Amino acid sequence: MAAIIDKAKEALGHHSGKTYTLAGQKVGSTGFGLMGLTWRQNPPSQAQSFEAMRTALARGANFWNGGELYGSPERNSLHLLREYFEQHPGDAAKVVISIKGGLEKGGMKPDGRPENVRRSIDECLTQLAGTKKLDLFECARVDPQTPIEVTMRAAKEYVDAGKLGGISLSECSADTIRRAAKVATISAVEVEYSLWATEIRDNGVLKACGELGIPIVAYSPLGRGFLTGQIRKHEDLADDDVRKHYPRFSKENFPKNLELLTRLEALAKRKGCTPGQVGMAWVKAQSERDGNPVIIPIPGATTAERVNENTTDVELSENDLKEIESILASVEIHGDRYGGPVNALNFGDSPPEQ
């Protein structure tokens, strides 16, 4: 395993030595999304998953993001993490994990009531079985029926008791962030952010986090794989690929959205890298820029090869960044990020506290 990782490092270049702080712990400038290791019809083997995880750690991507919802109650990120740390106990102190939960048990409906938040955190702790501290916990979506203050106070009980390292938020509005920050220390806000999804620049989320000094955890920084150039048309997606149901990947919108990829590929070719690496470099270049907070992308990967690509830094000059901004200004992205009722929960708000 070590030989494979060393060989990959030598072949693919360097990774950034820059570090940030989340919940008082140092993390690399690139994280690692665990979703694809358990939440798919045919997940990779344990051996393949462990190789990807060890490669991420070796490449400095020690912030791992998983979910109670990433799979079934019987098999999700927490089970994989426990198995990993049972086999590699020495890595537990090196890795910082963030887990999404807070949905109804066995379902996908947000439930921010105190009793469900406690249930969710307790089950996360039970599944980890003492192999690793629960560094960060976040409700996957804001419960539109429960004041965010109530949800935060329930999670804060675990921080105060030393059972939880910190609290994060996910897919929430700027107002929710500001309200939550008044009752608990918010360690991070997880939202989709990429060249494919720049909504947080316009809806106040990026501004709020910058003003409050709350790091952004950017999920899907590669546009759910669109920015890698590995898929060229809707028909390239497998029948069981969930992306087939996302509006931006529809038969109608996919060819329209190729313009963004085509123009990024031209820039990537000139720089001698992949379009995905340009996309990753752009997200990282926004960190602490122009009043922005720290921004940490968490690309997912199921192979060591892909982890190496995602953690190989590409430097973007000011001219490169200006060119990318020009592309963003002239290219329209067609379709919503999600389809169906999930759209109503994105950048969600909760009712006012009575």
C-alpha positions, 0 to 999 in steps of 0.5 A: 500500500505505501509503495502504491501511494508513494508512486502515485505521489511521484507521478502526479506531483505535489499536494498543498501543505497549507492547513486550516483549523476546524473545531480546533484541529488542523486539516488540509486544504482539501478534504475527502467526501465519503458518500460514494464509498457506501451510498450507491447501488454497487459500492466499492469493496472494503479493500478499495475503500480503505486504499482510497481513504489511506491515500487521502490521508497520505495526501494531506486530505485528513478532513473526512466528511460522511453521513448517517444517511450515506447508505442504510441504517445497517451500512453507511459511512459510520460502519465503514469508518469504524472498520477502518479505524479498527484496522488502522487505529493509529490513523484515528488521531490524524483524521478529523471526521464530520458526519451528517445526520438529523433526519428522521430515522431510516428516512430523508425528512429533516427532523431537528427536534431535540429528541431526534438530534440526540438520537442521531448523535447517540447512534453515530457515537454507538456506531463509531464504538469508541474507535474515533471521536465524533469531531463534527456533527451537522443536520443534513438539512434545516428542519422547516418545522423546528427553530434552528435555535432549538436544534443547536441547543440540543447539539451543544449539549454534546459539545458541552459534555465532551462527546462532540467536537463541534457543530456544523450546518448544512445547506442553510440560509444566511439568516439561519447561519446568523441565528444559529451562531447566536446560540452555539459556536458554529465550526463550519457550514457545508454547502455545494460550491463549484464552478457549476454551483455558485449560488452562495456568492449571491444568496448571502451565505458566503458573506455571512460566513465571511463576516462571522469567520465560519469556514465553508466546507464545499461539497461537490466541488467537481460538479458531481463529476461533470467538471472532470470531463468523464461524461460527455452526454446524458446517455453516458450515465448508467441507468442506476446513476442518480445524476440522471434525475438531476435537472442539470444532467437531463437530456435537455440541459446536458448539452447546453451545460457542456459549454462550461466544460468545453471552455474549462478544458481549453484552459486546462489544456494550456496549463497541462492539467485536467478540467477537474483540477482547474475546478478544484483550484478555483474553489481553493483560490476563493478561500480567504479572498475578498472577504471570503471565509476559509473554504475547504473542498471535499471531493469524493472518490472511490479509487486511490488514482482519483484521490491523487488527481483531486489532491494534486494542486494546480496554481491559478494566476490572477489572469487565469482567475479573471478568465474563469470569472469571464467564463462564469459571467458568459455561460449560463448553467441550465437546470436546478441542482436537485430535482423534486422536493429536495429543492425546497430544503436547499438553503433552508430556513426554520421558523422563528423561535417563540 
